[in-house]
């Protein structure tokens, strides 16, 4: 989806939840610990944990490499967990035309992780130097994990894969318009071989992300399995949309981790899949939108509407008064956030 960039603390908030059910706390970033890691072998587990817990996520990556011929102290899954354990704050950037100043600000920041639009997959930005940008973030004064944003549940008409004449029903795996009104986004039959071929294989988008040096992928529209139009299409194809989404993510993870066992896979939304052991086994974290605020693609009303913390808060006078106060401040009608 095409959002403007925003920080985690700004308006729409994402709650990053470790698969092991640790919550990611957004706290000030500490300086990386001093000392030399064993870059030729395997760092000790205690030292690795210490490095990660002090915000040294990226700078400790080399220290967590398995040296062929030695008995590793950490499995790939454990290493990925430790990488995320070192993330104290992170940045989400989905802009397509960043200025050099913006890119430099991100590089100079103290964020431990950056999720970013890969940009070069946009039709008119194929020459964007993403490999150079990712390498710069890796080697910044405060090194960063860098994840590529990928929308795996919707076709986007500005991507390089989009072809003239495509529309709902042509090809057959494009099933509907985006239910929230995001123009140019179309839910798809993500189980269809033609859709998967866009992502997998030597010429697929995923391989391009690996070649660009990304540390992992951040998957949007995982919740496609719950979309009414997708459910209808799945029934017609006699498949289970939930199972097919998990299978697709398994295929993505397996493809990437065959080349890089430390490759991170974070899913946005579709948190109910965490009840499935086969899903939890392949993803490293879940990011959930609309935790504290909600909004619309047309930005009406401007800004976002606060969400109740619990179901019990929903019908309270205090919550209703909060919505009214926000509407009044925005010079909107009283139904603006309802």
Buried (B, 14 or more C-beta within 10 A) or exposed (E): BBBEBBBBEEEBBBBBBBBEEEEBEBEEBEEBBEEEBEEEBBBBEEBBBBBBBBBBBBBBBEBBBBEEEEEBBBEBBBBBBBBBBBBBBBBBBBBEEBEEEEBEEBBEBBBBBBBBBBBBBBEEBEEBEBBEBBBBBBEBEBBBBBBBBBBBBBBBBBBBBBEEEBEEEEBEBBBBBBEEEBEBBBBBBBBBEEBBEBBBEEEBBBBBBBEBBBBBBBBBBBBBBBBEBBBEBBEEBEBBBBBBBBBBBBBBBEBBBEEEBBBBBBBBBBBEBBEEEEBBEBBBBBBBBBBBBBBEBEEEBEBBBBBBEEEEEEEEEEBBEBBBEBBEEBEBEEEBBE
